Amino acid sequence: MFFLNKYNIPKNIRFDSFKFALEEAFRRNLKIIVETGVARGKQKFLFFSKANWKDGMSTLVFSEYACYVDGHLYACDINPTSIKMQKNLLINLKIK
């Protein structure tokens, strides 16, 4: 699962957990992920945005896994703004 390598950066403190979980899911041929609480995406600072690695960017990682295994990601969040932001981010990245 080569796509995981781009998430292996020092700021992503949850990378090892994501890697373990997704490798285990792949080994078991699991193709459905249910995420409660989407990644918050980018934080805005005055005139620019930067990735919010404190929450691990889980929605991005899970959506790429779902595409990789021809599976599905079902995500929900109590905050409609977070859902909208993730939808836009995934569309812009061309991740279904």
PyMOL commands that set and color helices and strands:
alter all, ss='L'
color gray80, all
select helices_A, chain A and resi 2-7+15-27+53-55+58-68+80-92
alter helices_A, ss='H'
color red, helices_A
select strands_A, chain A and resi 32-36+42-45+48-51+72-76
alter strands_A, ss='S'
color yellow, strands_A
deselect
rebuild
show_as cartoon
